[in-house]
């Protein structure tokens, strides 16, 4: 139990290091006061530019991967614990996503967790990355809605985990897939509301299908 508590605490603290807010401090801007007000890669791209957004995405992906892989490896090496490394990785990775959404260092106002979730999944369940990426790209190209693409990619994690993963699927990975999907749907609830009301912003440059039809 101590192993899991350490992973949850470590993952949360690591996840609280928000890429957009850290880079924003260096640049002298608060991304939460710009654009949509979200401390994530999409708002960073729209409000500050692609170089800034790339740095944000790399940090958010990296901390998710580091939490899910690095923290368990370090803990097991230091303690010689007999704990299940996969369970520790899932605990730390999920905690990192929660830390990104509600960061301790930034008054619990963070991003929506997609980048950090992808980083954690990349090391814990790499077979899910390609299906998630395909769903995300197809949705973006077809609709131009980044929020919708992220929601559908998050929901696709559940079938991808079971259909493409090992048999039998470790319970920790099943729980991770469900928890990540629920978290991403929750953090994108405002996007859902805007989609239903017809006020959601489109990323028109990525909407290739409409351009080809013209």
C-alpha positions, 0 to 999 in steps of 0.5 A: 500500500505504501508503494501505491501511495508514494506513486500517487503522490509522486505522480501528482506532484510531477503532473502538477508541473504544467508545461504551458504555465512553466513556459508561460512564466518564462515568456511572461504570459499566463495562458489561462488569461488568453484564448479559451483560458485552458492551459493546454497545447491547443490554446497555446497554439492558437494564442502564442504560436506553434513553437510555444505549443510544441514545447508545451506538448513535449513537456506534458507528454514527457511528464506522463511518460516519466511518471508512468515509467520513471517513478516506478523504476526509481522506487523499485530500484531504491527499495527492492520492493516486490510490488507490481511495477505495472500497478505502480506505473498505472497509479503514478501515470493516472495521478500525473494526469490528475495533477495536470488537470488540478495542479498543486503549484498553480491554484488547481487550475490546469489543462485538460490532461490529454497530452499527459494521458498520452505520455502515460499510455505510450509507456503502459499500453503502447498498442493503444497509441496508433488507434487513438492517433487515427481516431484523433486525426480522422475526426480533426480532418473531417470536422475541425473540432479538436475537442471532439477529436480528443473526446473520441480518441479518449473513448476509443482507448477502452476498446483498443485496450481490450481488443489489442492488449494482452490476454488476459488483460491486466486489471490495472490496464483495464481500470486505467483505460476507463479512468482516462476515458472518463477524465477526458470526457469530464475535462472536455464537458465544456466542449460538449456543451458548445458542440451541442449549442453550435458554438464550438470553435473549429480548427479550419486549417486542419479541416481538409475534407471541406477544402477538397469538396470546394 
